[in-house]
Amino acid sequence: MLITMLIEEHPTMPFPADALFRITLGTVQFGMPYGKARRTQPPGDHGLVDILDAAMRAGITCLDTARNYGDAETRIGGWLAASEPKPLIVSKLPPIDIGDNDIPDHIEKCLTTSLTALGLERLDGYLIHRAPDLHRPGVVASLQHAVEAGRIGAFGVSVYEPQQLADALAVPGMGLVQLPASLLDQRFADSGLIERCAEQGVVVFARSLFLQGALLLPDDELPEHLLPIKPTLSRLRGLASESGCGLQSLALAGVLLTPGVESGVIGIANCDELEENLAALQSMPGNAVVEQARRIASGIPPHLLDPRRWPAFG
């Protein structure tokens, strides 16, 4: 309730990072089949409500969604209508595939569509879904106007590559970033960019903590294109066992203990997965074990870390 009161009193306040739980609930699975290493199907209506209710009871305070996530926004909106207090909501602007002159109207239309679907008057965060779009004419001005009008609390960008984040950090007023990070993918931390985000007051959400589920797959279920990471996963499982935790806990610690990462976005397809992640969160090892894990996991070729470059399903 405190979050809601603060937002009502200060509609253009910075994103309340202090209110974040270590896990942010990713919702792409709510609106469409998802996953390149392990594909999931959207839960039914009752299953969706069960997941969201359980997440709130567990202390999760933020949902990450997007206009491009099928009907996820609409389904979340149905739940929000009967939910109080409401969690923080971050959504994303679809890729901009129109001429420069039409960009302000396009952003206004997309934002209005998301707000209507969610049943909200204001988003806590709004991200550019395709990083290069942040630098198109009129985009930043439109987002700043939306902040000033109280329609969004803060704007930012979802990135795939360190250079995209470096470019975004030069944009005035940017307050949020979502980036990929896992035990196998430490590019952003190694580059010093996450530290720069902290210095500039930019809130960092990490996604793909399990590399779209690949880190948690048994060896015999790894897709052929990911077989090169099999020896590394075996060594990481051994380290986790020696340390008295599971690989899932070690994978969470490998990202969530990174200085500057505020919360990890984790997609949940059912309540069992939610409980598994919450239990793994409670069993995370400390920094000494994480440093060993990072040394084991270093040197993975970049094409194995970017799901955009993986073969398509089917």
MOSULNOR-V364070 format. One record per helix or strand of 3 or more residues. SS is the DSSP state (h for helix, s for strand). FROM is the first residue (numbers start at 1). TO is the last residue. If there is no record, write none. Layout:
ss=SS from=FROM to=TO
ss=SS from=FROM to=TO
This chain:
ss=h from=2 to=9
ss=h from=17 to=19
ss=s from=23 to=26
ss=h from=28 to=31
ss=h from=45 to=57
ss=s from=62 to=64
ss=h from=72 to=80
ss=s from=88 to=93
ss=h from=100 to=118
ss=s from=123 to=128
ss=h from=131 to=135
ss=h from=139 to=148
ss=s from=152 to=158
ss=h from=162 to=168
ss=s from=176 to=180
ss=h from=187 to=190
ss=h from=193 to=200
ss=s from=203 to=207
ss=h from=214 to=216
ss=h from=219 to=221
ss=h from=224 to=242
ss=h from=247 to=256
ss=s from=261 to=267
ss=h from=271 to=282
ss=h from=287 to=297
ss=h from=302 to=304
ss=h from=307 to=309
